[in-house]
Amino acid sequence: APITQLLEAWIPQLTSKTQNLTPFQLENIDFIEKCLVCPPGYPNKIIFCLDSALKNNAKNLLALLKPQLDQQLIRVGGENDGGYVMLSPRFLPFEKVLSFGISNYSPWDLEIAEMGFVVHQWDGTISAPPDKHSNLVFHNHNVTGCAEPVDGSKNLAQILQDCDCVNSTELLLQIDIEGAEWMFFSEMENHDLLKFNQIIGEFHNLNVLDDAEFAQQRAVFEKINETHEAVYIHSNNYCDYYFFDDFSYFPDTIEITFVRRDYTSKIPRVDGFTQLNYPNLAELPDPKFIFWGGGLVSDWEALRGFKFKVQHPVLGYWRLL
């Protein structure tokens, strides 16, 4: 059936049969509906994945990343894409800031610089930074995890040397390098991870469908978890989404803030959502993770049994697996 006919039949039927839809269910239904009808140029693709093993892999990964901190968080860099949630520097001070992946828009860097911190910006894809400030230091190199970088790239050892941070132990890292983060962290030793008291990262291309690749990505989070703990997680609403048979979901791009464990052990812990969440793309709703106990709890039980495969006229196909 055409998408519009499917939605007209599906969502009213769901609503009429279910008297107890939660706000999260309604928000996420709205998200799917808007993804289906968004115009060309939007990357969002919905992938229905009915393999219970793949669903368990996704939920087990999210269990590693369940945040348990809310009280000391602030949002820096604005409400939409380019803004990040982090632990306040009033609580967690840092010596210098390394920002990997600048592009042509980096409001987070500028706001941190305006707080009085030196921000070393690294990006080889642009010739000049988007903002000028006395605390912004731009380096025209890409970031890599390779021991012997190719021309135009530098690894962490070289970066620390260039930024005079070799002996630093209270650094702040912001990293958004479009998928290169997996090799970067895979090659990183624990003693280097410990140099950063806070890591704010966007993790791309999480591939639930490829067991080997997903296992490698999980290993990166397991490594970071040895020294740091997730205090914030947010699903990017400008990416592909996997929906499982109970209509729980898993995005292929997530934003996570990690804080070193010697700090998280001193902070009052709270469960629940921060009020600092905003959608990366303002035109689309902002789906929310629901955590309970060890991991993600589905808010899609009301949709159980709706299994179908459709053709999207703009975004291409949905896959039923």
VOSEDO-367835 format. One record per residue (C-alpha): residue in one letter; x, y, z. Coordinates in steps of 0.2 Angstrom, whole numbers, plus 5000, padded with zeros to 4 digits. Example, Ala and Ser with C-alpha at 12.3 -4.5 7.8 and 13.67 -1.06 7.14 Angstrom:
2
A506249785039S506849955036
# end
This chain:
321
A500050005000P500650184997I501450265013T500050385016Q498750245015L499750135026L499850275040E498050325039A497550145042W498950095054I499050235067P497150265069Q496850085071L498250075084T497550225094S495750155094K496349995101T497550055114Q496950175128N498550185137L499750255124T501250345133P501850515128F503450425122Q502350315111L501450465103E503150555100N503950405092I502450375081D502550555076F504350535072I504050385061E502650465052K503650625048C505150515042L504050435030V503450595022C505050705023P505650775007P507150724997G508850755005Y508350685022P509450535026N508250445038K507850275033I506750155044I507349975044F506149845052C507249705059L506349555066D507849455071S507749435090A509649405091L509949575083K508749655094N509649585109N511349635103A510649815102K509849815119N511449735127L512449875119L511250005126A511449925143L513249975143L512750155140K511350185152P511650355160Q511450385178L511850565181D510850715178Q511050855191Q512750935185L512350935166I512351085155R512051105137V513351205127G513251255109G511451285106E509851185105N510051085089D511451005079G513151075085G512651075103Y513150945116V512650905134M514150895146L514650905164S514851085170P516651145170R516151225187F516151045193L517350965182P518751085177F519951045162E521651105157K521351115138V520051055126L520350945110S518950965097F519050835083G517950875068I517451055066S516651075049N515951235044Y514851255060S515551235078P514551325091W515151215105D516951265102L516551445102E515551445118I516851345127A518151465121E517051605127M517151525144G518951555145F519651385139V520951355125V520151245112H521251155099Q520251125084W520750985072D519950955055G520850925038T519250945028I519251135030S520551265027A520051385040P518851375056P517151445055D517451565070K518851675076H519251685094S520851715104N520551545113L520251445097V521851365089F521551285073H522551135066N522251085047H522450895050N521250755051V521250635066T521750455064G522050305075C523450235063A525150225070E525850295054P524650425048V524550475030D524850645024G523550765031S523150665046K523950645064N523650525078L523350555096A525250545101Q525650685088I524150785093L524550785111Q526350835107D525750975096C524551045109D525851025123C524750905132V525850745133N525850755152S524050825154T522750725164E521250835164L520850865146L519150875138L518850785121Q517450825109I517450705094D516350705079I517350635065E516050545054G516450365058A518350375060E518050375079W517950185079M519750155073F520350305084F519650225100S520150055095E521950095094M521850205110E522750135126N521950155143H523350275149D522850385135L520950375139L521350425156K522050595151F520250645147N519150675162Q517650705150I517350635132I515950705122G515650605106E514550565091F514650385086H514150345068N513650205058L513150085071N512849925061V511649805070L511449705054D513349655053D513849545068A515649565066E515649755064F514349775078A515449675090Q516949785086Q515949935090R515349865106A517149825110V517550015109F516150055121E516749915133K518549995132I517950165136N516850095150E518450025159T518950205163H517450315160E515550305163A514150365152V513250515160Y512150565144I511550485129H510450555115S509950475098N510250585083N508650605073Y509550635057C510050455053D509350275050Y508350195063Y508150005067F506449955073F506249785081D504749665082D504149745098F504549915090S505949965102Y507150065092F509050085089P509750235079D511350215069T512050375076I512150425095E512850565105I513650505122T514550595135F515750495146V516550555162R518050475170R517550355184D518550445198Y517350595195T515750495193S516050405210K515850575218I514250635210P512450605216R511650485203V509950505196D508950395184G507850475171F507850605157T508750765157Q507750915151L509250965140N508750855125Y508450945108P508350865091N509850875080L508650915066A507351035072E506050995058L505850815065P505350755082D506650695095P506450505099K506950455116F507750305124I506850225138F508050145151W507450035165G508449915175G509849845164G509449925148L508149985136V506349955139S505249955124D503850085123W503150005108E502249855115A500549925108L501249905090R501749725092G501149615077F501249755064K502449675052F502549735035K503749785020V503349945010Q504150044997H504650225001P504350334986V505750454991L506950375003G507050204995Y506550035003W506249985020R506949815024L506049675033L507249555041
# end
